[in-house]
Amino acid sequence: MFGELLDALSFAFGMFWEILWALILGFALSGAVQAVVSKSEMRRLMPDDSPRSLCLATGLGAASSSCSYAAVALARSLFRKGANFTAAMAFEFASTNLVIELGIIMALLLGWQFTLGEFVGGPLMIVLLAVVFRIFLKRRLVEEARSEAERGVLGRMEGHAEMDMSVQERAPLWRRLTSPQGFTATANHFVMDWAAIWIDIFGGLLIAGALAAWVPDSWWRSLFLENHDTLDKFWGPVIGPVVAIISFVCSIGNVPLAAVLWNGGISFGGVLAFIFADLIVLPILDIYRKYYGWRMTGFLLASFYATMVAAGLIVEFVFDGLNLIPSARNAKVVEASVTLNYTTVLNIIFLNLAALLIWRYFHRGGGMRMLRMMNAPMAREHPHGHA
């Protein structure tokens, strides 16, 4: 038993060491983008569910924090302050599935084809979601959800979602980013995002390590119908979100687990649908219930699941037709091994970058006071706006 536990921890650390530099790079780039994107501007740019508003919501989501809990909390805040509900959901999805750090980690663990698939399938799912909302989402249900949202029941990362740490001065983007205020804002976002998401990252690594060490490949191949050449392509996007829902892992913490599933035989589209499903894991569904009530939670679960499956299937068959699906199942699920190679060199370089940003945060940024505010509700807003 002790040996099996060591194997699981070894796999978890091995994957962590492979992706450490990429995590730091991704969060640093994300922090730099967030440093020049104001949250007040986000609310103003999402008044309806027009193609323009949805494109802006998607772009703004991709430029924000990758923490699923913060994304869900911010989407509710945007909705309460006047943003259209469909646009707020598009923002929420893009915030967790179209961010820089996710693409980097997917390329590193799974391969560039999966990153491409994510950034093709993600916008496709948003389009499908907008169509489903336009057809099936009734105004009465939106108003009911708004009434529930106005109650202000707390979820997670409420303070983090409300904080606007961007540079407020009016100046060209590059000048704002390279100014002392821009450096501090980048450091603030870097540290706050790590603080918001570290549990999901390490939880995902530990679960992936345990599954890699303890679950035999034959069990995965049986679950994913690997020996049924056509059926497995349809089954993967159907079962992928189900595995995600019960895994409890969200944000980018689900990528190591996706690597285990890919090596175990799930289809290409199944991997993408699994990663898309971080917004319908059980803890997130419970937050939807608190925010919007049972009826809207059921609608979000059904609509998100259906569009995740559809997007996964479409990307599966398009990429298969273009010969873009990897033939080998060799995602990086490796045991602990620290040697002097490019991974170690990059980790040392980016650990120094992380140390610099952390130093800036505690000397010029928010410090411990801001970290303690992450889960605290901010001042009550005065809602107004669009159904």
C-alpha positions in Angstrom: 0.0 0.0 0.0 2.8 2.4 0.9 4.6 1.6 -2.4 1.4 2.4 -4.4 1.0 5.7 -2.5 4.6 6.6 -3.4 3.9 5.7 -7.1 0.9 8.1 -7.1 2.9 10.9 -5.5 5.8 10.2 -8.0 3.5 10.6 -11.0 1.9 13.7 -9.5 5.3 15.3 -8.9 6.6 14.2 -12.3 3.7 16.0 -14.1 4.1 19.1 -11.8 7.8 19.4 -12.7 7.0 19.1 -16.4 4.5 21.9 -16.3 5.9 24.2 -13.6 7.6 26.7 -16.0 4.6 26.8 -18.2 2.3 27.5 -15.3 4.4 30.4 -14.2 4.7 31.8 -17.8 0.9 31.4 -18.3 0.0 33.2 -15.1 2.5 35.9 -15.7 1.1 36.6 -19.2 -2.4 36.4 -17.9 -1.5 38.9 -15.1 0.0 41.3 -17.7 -3.2 41.2 -19.8 -5.5 41.6 -16.7 -3.3 44.6 -15.6 -4.6 46.6 -18.6 -8.2 45.3 -18.8 -10.7 47.1 -16.5 -13.6 45.1 -15.0 -15.8 48.2 -15.3 -15.1 48.2 -19.0 -16.1 44.5 -19.2 -19.6 45.3 -17.8 -20.2 48.1 -20.3 -19.3 46.0 -23.3 -21.9 43.2 -22.6 -25.3 44.8 -22.9 -27.0 42.1 -25.1 -26.5 38.7 -26.8 -25.6 40.2 -30.2 -22.6 38.6 -32.1 -20.5 41.7 -31.2 -21.3 41.5 -27.5 -20.6 37.7 -27.4 -17.3 38.2 -29.3 -16.3 40.9 -26.8 -17.4 38.7 -23.9 -15.3 35.9 -25.2 -12.2 38.1 -25.7 -12.6 39.6 -22.2 -13.0 36.2 -20.7 -9.9 34.9 -22.3 -8.1 38.0 -20.9 -9.2 37.3 -17.3 -8.4 34.9 -14.4 -8.5 31.2 -15.2 -9.9 30.3 -11.7 -13.3 28.6 -12.3 -14.7 29.9 -9.0 -13.6 33.5 -9.7 -15.0 33.3 -13.2 -18.4 32.1 -11.9 -18.5 34.8 -9.3 -17.5 37.5 -11.7 -20.1 36.3 -14.3 -22.8 36.8 -11.6 -21.4 40.2 -10.7 -21.5 41.3 -14.3 -25.1 40.0 -14.6 -26.2 41.8 -11.5 -24.6 45.0 -12.8 -26.4 45.0 -16.1 -24.6 42.5 -18.4 -26.7 40.2 -20.6 -27.0 36.7 -19.1 -25.9 34.9 -22.3 -22.9 37.3 -22.6 -22.0 36.7 -19.0 -22.0 32.9 -19.5 -19.9 33.3 -22.7 -17.5 35.3 -20.6 -17.5 32.7 -17.9 -16.7 29.9 -20.3 -13.9 31.8 -22.1 -12.4 32.7 -18.7 -11.7 29.1 -17.9 -11.3 27.4 -21.3 -9.7 30.0 -23.6 -7.0 31.4 -21.4 -3.3 31.5 -22.2 -2.1 29.3 -19.4 -4.5 26.5 -20.3 -3.3 26.4 -23.9 0.4 26.2 -22.8 -0.2 23.4 -20.3 -2.3 21.4 -22.9 0.5 21.7 -25.5 3.1 20.6 -23.0 1.2 17.6 -21.5 -1.0 16.5 -24.4 0.4 18.1 -27.6 -0.2 21.1 -29.8 -3.2 19.4 -31.5 -5.2 19.5 -28.3 -4.4 23.2 -27.8 -5.6 23.9 -31.3 -8.7 21.7 -30.7 -9.4 23.7 -27.5 -9.2 27.0 -29.2 -11.4 25.8 -32.1 -13.9 23.9 -30.0 -14.2 26.6 -27.3 -15.6 29.4 -29.6 -17.7 26.8 -31.3 -19.3 25.8 -28.0 -20.0 29.5 -27.2 -21.8 29.8 -30.5 -23.8 26.6 -29.8 -24.6 27.8 -26.3 -25.8 31.2 -27.6 -28.1 29.4 -30.1 -29.5 27.1 -27.3 -30.0 30.1 -25.0 -31.8 32.1 -27.8 -34.2 29.2 -28.5 -34.8 27.7 -25.1 -34.0 30.3 -22.4 -37.2 32.1 -21.5 -37.2 35.7 -20.2 -39.2 34.5 -17.1 -36.4 32.2 -16.1 -33.7 34.9 -16.6 -35.7 37.2 -14.3 -36.1 34.5 -11.8 -32.4 34.0 -11.9 -31.8 37.7 -11.5 -34.0 37.8 -8.4 -32.0 34.9 -6.9 -28.7 36.7 -7.9 -29.8 39.9 -6.1 -30.0 38.0 -2.8 -26.2 38.0 -2.8 -25.7 34.5 -1.5 -21.9 33.9 -1.3 -20.0 31.3 -3.4 -16.2 31.2 -3.5 -13.7 33.8 -4.6 -16.2 36.6 -4.3 -13.7 39.2 -3.3 -11.2 38.1 -6.0 -13.9 38.4 -8.6 -14.8 41.9 -7.6 -11.3 43.4 -7.2 -10.3 45.6 -10.1 -6.5 45.8 -10.0 -6.0 47.1 -13.5 -4.0 50.3 -14.3 -6.6 53.1 -14.4 -4.5 55.9 -16.0 -5.3 56.8 -19.6 -2.2 56.0 -21.7 -1.2 53.7 -24.5 -1.4 50.0 -23.6 2.4 49.4 -23.7 3.1 52.4 -21.5 0.6 51.3 -18.9 2.0 47.8 -18.9 5.6 48.8 -18.5 5.0 51.5 -15.9 5.6 50.8 -12.2 1.9 50.7 -11.7 1.6 48.1 -14.5 4.4 46.0 -12.9 2.6 46.1 -9.6 -0.8 45.2 -11.2 0.8 42.3 -13.0 2.3 41.1 -9.7 -1.0 41.5 -8.0 -2.9 39.4 -10.6 -0.1 36.8 -10.7 -0.1 36.1 -6.9 -3.9 36.4 -6.6 -4.5 33.9 -9.4 -2.1 31.4 -7.9 -3.7 31.8 -4.5 -7.2 31.3 -6.1 -6.3 28.2 -8.1 -3.5 26.3 -6.4 -5.9 23.9 -4.7 -7.3 22.9 -8.1 -3.9 22.5 -9.7 -2.5 20.3 -6.9 -5.7 18.5 -6.4 -5.8 17.7 -10.2 -2.2 16.5 -10.1 -2.8 14.2 -7.1 -5.9 12.7 -8.6 -4.2 12.2 -11.9 -1.2 10.6 -10.2 -3.4 8.3 -8.2 -5.4 7.2 -11.3 -2.1 6.7 -13.3 -0.7 4.6 -10.6 -3.7 2.6 -9.4 -6.1 2.2 -12.4 -5.0 -0.3 -15.0 -5.1 0.7 -18.7 -7.4 -2.2 -19.5 -10.1 -0.6 -17.3 -9.8 2.8 -19.1 -9.9 1.1 -22.5 -13.1 -0.8 -21.5 -14.7 2.4 -20.2 -13.9 4.4 -23.3 -14.8 1.6 -25.8 -11.4 1.9 -27.4 -11.8 -1.3 -29.4 -14.9 0.0 -31.2 -13.5 2.3 -33.8 -16.6 4.3 -34.6 -18.6 4.1 -31.4 -15.7 5.3 -29.3 -15.6 8.6 -31.2 -19.3 9.3 -30.2 -18.9 7.9 -26.7 -15.9 9.9 -25.7 -17.6 13.4 -25.7 -20.6 11.8 -23.9 -18.6 10.2 -21.1 -15.9 12.9 -20.8 -18.0 15.5 -19.0 -19.5 12.8 -16.8 -16.0 11.9 -15.5 -15.3 15.6 -15.1 -18.5 16.2 -13.0 -17.6 13.6 -10.5 -13.9 14.3 -10.4 -14.4 17.7 -8.6 -11.4 19.1 -10.4 -11.8 22.4 -12.3 -9.8 25.2 -13.8 -6.5 24.1 -15.4 -6.2 21.4 -12.7 -8.1 19.1 -15.0 -5.4 19.0 -17.7 -3.2 16.4 -15.9 -6.3 14.2 -15.5 -7.1 14.7 -19.2 -3.6 13.4 -20.0 -4.3 10.2 -18.0 -7.7 9.8 -19.8 -6.1 10.2 -23.2 -3.4 7.6 -22.5 -6.3 5.4 -21.2 -8.1 5.5 -24.5 -10.7 8.3 -24.5 -11.2 9.9 -27.9 -9.8 13.3 -28.9 -13.2 14.9 -28.7 -13.7 13.2 -25.4 -10.6 15.0 -24.0 -11.9 18.3 -25.1 -15.4 17.8 -23.7 -13.8 16.7 -20.4 -11.8 19.9 -20.2 -14.8 22.0 -21.2 -16.8 20.5 -18.4 -14.9 22.2 -15.6 -17.9 24.6 -15.3 -20.3 21.8 -14.4 -18.4 19.9 -11.7 -20.4 19.3 -8.6 -19.0 22.2 -6.5 -19.7 24.6 -9.3 -23.2 23.3 -9.7 -23.8 23.9 -6.0 -22.7 27.5 -6.5 -25.0 28.0 -9.5 -27.8 26.8 -7.2 -26.9 29.4 -4.6 -26.6 32.1 -7.2 -29.5 31.5 -9.6 -31.8 28.9 -8.0 -32.5 25.3 -8.9 -34.3 25.9 -12.2 -31.6 27.9 -13.8 -29.0 25.5 -12.4 -30.8 22.6 -14.2 -30.9 24.6 -17.4 -27.2 25.5 -17.2 -26.3 21.9 -16.6 -28.4 20.6 -19.5 -27.4 23.3 -22.0 -23.7 23.3 -21.0 -23.5 19.5 -21.2 -25.3 19.3 -24.6 -23.1 21.9 -26.2 -19.9 20.4 -24.7 -20.8 17.1 -26.3 -21.7 18.7 -29.6 -18.5 20.8 -29.8 -16.4 17.7 -28.9 -18.1 15.6 -31.6 -17.7 18.3 -34.2 -14.0 18.9 -33.5 -13.4 15.1 -33.3 -14.7 14.5 -36.9 -13.2 17.7 -38.4 -9.8 17.1 -37.0 -10.0 13.4 -38.0 -10.8 14.4 -41.5 -7.8 16.8 -41.5 -5.5 14.1 -40.0 -4.8 16.3 -37.0 -5.6 13.8 -34.3 -2.4 12.2 -32.8 -2.0 8.5 -33.5 0.2 7.9 -30.4 -1.2 8.1 -26.9 1.9 9.4 -25.2 0.7 12.3 -23.1 3.3 13.2 -20.4 2.2 11.2 -17.4 5.7 10.6 -16.0 7.2 9.6 -12.6 9.4 12.0 -10.7 12.7 12.6 -12.4 14.7 15.8 -12.0 17.7 15.9 -14.3 19.6 18.8 -15.9 17.6 19.2 -19.1 15.6 21.9 -20.8 12.7 21.5 -18.4 14.9 22.0 -15.3 16.6 25.0 -16.9 13.2 26.6 -17.8 11.9 25.9 -14.3 14.8 27.7 -12.7 14.4 30.7 -15.0 10.7 31.0 -14.4 11.0 30.3 -10.7 13.1 33.4 -10.6 10.4 35.3 -12.5 7.9 34.1 -10.0 10.1 35.2 -7.1 10.4 38.7 -8.6 6.6 39.0 -9.0 6.0 37.7 -5.5 8.5 40.2 -4.1 6.8 43.0 -6.0 3.4 41.9 -4.7 4.4 41.9 -1.0 6.5 45.1 -1.2 4.4 47.3 -3.5 1.1 45.4 -4.1 -1.7 44.0 -2.0 0.1 41.9 0.5 -1.6 39.6 3.0 -4.5 42.0 3.4 -5.6 41.4 -0.2 -5.2 37.7 0.1 -7.5 37.6 3.2 -10.1 39.5 1.1 -10.3 36.9 -1.7 -13.3 35.1 -0.3 -14.9 38.1 1.4 -17.8 39.9 -0.3 -17.1 43.3 -1.6 -19.5 46.3 -1.2 -23.0 45.6 -2.4 -23.6 46.8 -5.9 -26.6 48.5 -7.2 -27.9 46.4 -10.1 -29.4 47.7 -13.2 -29.7 46.5 -16.7 -30.6 44.0 -19.3 -32.6 40.8 -19.2 
